[in-house]
Amino acid sequence: MKKIKREDKVLVLSGNYKGTEGIIEKIFWKKKRVIIRGVNIIKKHVKPTPKKPKGGIIEKEAPIHISNLKKIK
């Protein structure tokens, strides 16, 4: 397994965001995936809740597999 941790700067090697650099926010070790700040943005439809009475569409980062990343110094 790669030696990565939070706040490391990484380069995306494959996928729609190929060549994009970002900083790791969260790591899911069991699934071998990470969330990178500002990379792999998806739109999620949210139902109305007490916190968000209108609901709507939000944008958030989706996880990327560790094998698609390269650590940058």
C-alpha positions in Angstrom: 0.0 0.0 0.0 1.2 3.5 -0.8 2.6 5.7 2.0 0.1 8.6 1.9 -1.6 10.6 4.6 -3.9 13.6 5.1 -2.6 16.9 3.7 -0.3 15.2 1.2 -0.2 16.8 -2.3 -1.0 14.3 -5.0 -1.4 14.1 -8.8 -4.3 12.3 -10.5 -2.9 9.8 -13.0 -6.1 8.6 -14.7 -9.8 9.4 -15.2 -11.6 12.7 -16.0 -9.3 14.7 -13.7 -6.0 13.3 -15.2 -3.2 15.7 -14.5 -5.0 17.6 -11.7 -3.1 18.2 -8.4 -4.9 18.4 -5.1 -4.5 17.9 -1.3 -5.9 14.8 0.4 -8.8 15.6 2.8 -9.9 12.1 3.9 -8.7 8.5 3.5 -10.8 5.4 3.6 -8.3 2.6 4.2 -10.7 -0.4 3.9 -11.9 0.7 0.5 -8.5 2.1 -0.5 -10.0 5.4 -1.6 -9.3 9.1 -0.8 -11.1 12.4 -1.1 -9.1 15.1 -2.7 -10.0 18.8 -2.2 -11.5 20.2 -5.5 -11.2 17.0 -7.5 -13.9 14.6 -8.8 -16.8 16.9 -8.1 -20.3 15.3 -8.3 -23.7 16.7 -8.0 -26.0 15.2 -5.4 -29.8 15.7 -5.2 -30.8 16.3 -1.5 -34.3 16.0 -0.1 -35.6 18.8 2.2 -34.5 18.4 5.8 -34.8 20.6 8.9 -31.3 21.9 8.2 -31.9 22.5 4.5 -35.7 23.2 4.2 -35.5 23.7 0.4 -33.3 20.7 -0.4 -31.8 21.0 -3.9 -28.6 20.0 -5.7 -25.2 20.2 -3.9 -21.7 19.7 -5.2 -19.3 17.5 -3.3 -16.1 15.6 -3.8 -16.3 11.9 -4.6 -13.6 9.4 -3.6 -10.8 8.3 -6.0 -9.0 5.0 -5.8 -5.4 5.1 -4.4 -4.0 3.4 -7.4 -4.9 6.4 -9.6 -2.8 8.8 -7.5 0.9 9.8 -7.3 2.4 11.6 -4.3 4.1 14.9 -5.1 6.8 16.4 -2.9 
